[in-house]
Amino acid sequence: MTGKSQTKSKERVREHGEVFTAEREVKAMCDLVKDETERIDSRFLEPACGDGNFLAEILTRKLAVVRKKYGKSPLDYEKNAVLAASSIYGVDILQDNVDACRKRMFEIWNKEYSAVCKKECSDQTRDAVRFILSRNIVCGNALTLKCVDENGNDTDEPIVFSEWSFITGSSMQRCDYTFEELLADNAPDKGGQQSLFNQEKNPEGKFLKRYISHYRRVQEND
Ligand SMILES: C[S@@+](CC[C@H](N)C(=O)[O-])C[C@H]1O[C@@H](n2cnc3c(N)ncnc32)[C@H](O)[C@@H]1O
């Protein structure tokens, strides 16, 4: 067999159903929604993301599009590469998977960013992307919608996701919603589309918090 192992231990398979998807299947499944994987701002959420096999493939595809469209303009590239990273979400119940997923996503992002923007790269933007990934890839229980502690047990804290969007020029808005509320807004009996943040169904006032800042400084609203 080639590629990385699909399991880490019998115990993890038994307790958490942890079997990683092989690269070939990941690519084939992403091809089923190819157009969406190549739309820079289309939002993806994987509720059992492991170390990010699907999320890494989606980020790679989005960044290829960003490079193709904006590769000649470092500023436009940077902004759109941030947008690509900010639209990808994951949950896993195991902290080591979450850490590995965030690291992997950042490395993919940073490799591309460094190759395209070269001397124009900003460490502040790198920190912004690390922060976005830390909010988007969450350690939690996707069944109870709660954050979990270091033993994988539910806490009282709800899983919260941030919706990131550019509002004008370089200003980025972050709105925080509980996962529970997002799912309720997307329930089939409410006629909801399967979109993570449904603007029409999340009118003003439903989010928990809203922040607006330059996209390079989103990490200052911690
Ligand atoms: C079958 S693996 C899939 C991992 C990854 N999506 C992939 O395809 O390679 C299932 C993952 O779900 C996680 N998991 C199990 N129960 C969960 C729960 N209640 N909430 C969130 N994640 C969970 C496990 O830790 C494991 O990483």
PDBQT file of the ligand as one rigid body, heavy atoms in Angstrom, charges set to zero:
ROOT
HETATM    1  C1  LIG A 301     -13.619   7.966   9.791  1.00  0.00    +0.000 C 
HETATM    2  S1  LIG A 301     -12.557   9.233  10.516  1.00  0.00    +0.000 S 
HETATM    3  C2  LIG A 301     -12.521  10.351   9.145  1.00  0.00    +0.000 C 
HETATM    4  C3  LIG A 301     -11.419  11.393   9.197  1.00  0.00    +0.000 C 
HETATM    5  C4  LIG A 301     -11.330  12.253   7.951  1.00  0.00    +0.000 C 
HETATM    6  N1  LIG A 301     -12.592  12.894   7.674  1.00  0.00    +0.000 N 
HETATM    7  C5  LIG A 301     -10.917  11.453   6.756  1.00  0.00    +0.000 C 
HETATM    8  O1  LIG A 301     -11.807  11.150   5.929  1.00  0.00    +0.000 OA
HETATM    9  O2  LIG A 301      -9.744  11.120   6.617  1.00  0.00    +0.000 OA
HETATM   10  C6  LIG A 301     -13.670   9.956  11.681  1.00  0.00    +0.000 C 
HETATM   11  C7  LIG A 301     -13.133  11.115  12.486  1.00  0.00    +0.000 C 
HETATM   12  O3  LIG A 301     -14.193  11.631  13.283  1.00  0.00    +0.000 OA
HETATM   13  C8  LIG A 301     -13.737  11.949  14.576  1.00  0.00    +0.000 C 
HETATM   14  N2  LIG A 301     -14.912  11.843  15.452  1.00  0.00    +0.000 N 
HETATM   15  C9  LIG A 301     -15.490  10.735  15.987  1.00  0.00    +0.000 A 
HETATM   16  N3  LIG A 301     -16.571  11.062  16.678  1.00  0.00    +0.000 NA
HETATM   17  C10 LIG A 301     -16.735  12.414  16.567  1.00  0.00    +0.000 A 
HETATM   18  C11 LIG A 301     -17.680  13.347  17.054  1.00  0.00    +0.000 A 
HETATM   19  N4  LIG A 301     -18.721  12.966  17.807  1.00  0.00    +0.000 N 
HETATM   20  N5  LIG A 301     -17.508  14.671  16.764  1.00  0.00    +0.000 NA
HETATM   21  C12 LIG A 301     -16.454  15.069  16.004  1.00  0.00    +0.000 A 
HETATM   22  N6  LIG A 301     -15.522  14.234  15.518  1.00  0.00    +0.000 NA
HETATM   23  C13 LIG A 301     -15.659  12.914  15.784  1.00  0.00    +0.000 A 
HETATM   24  C14 LIG A 301     -12.632  10.962  14.851  1.00  0.00    +0.000 C 
HETATM   25  O4  LIG A 301     -11.700  11.458  15.772  1.00  0.00    +0.000 OA
HETATM   26  C15 LIG A 301     -12.011  10.791  13.431  1.00  0.00    +0.000 C 
HETATM   27  O5  LIG A 301     -10.948  11.687  13.233  1.00  0.00    +0.000 OA
ENDROOT
TORSDOF 0
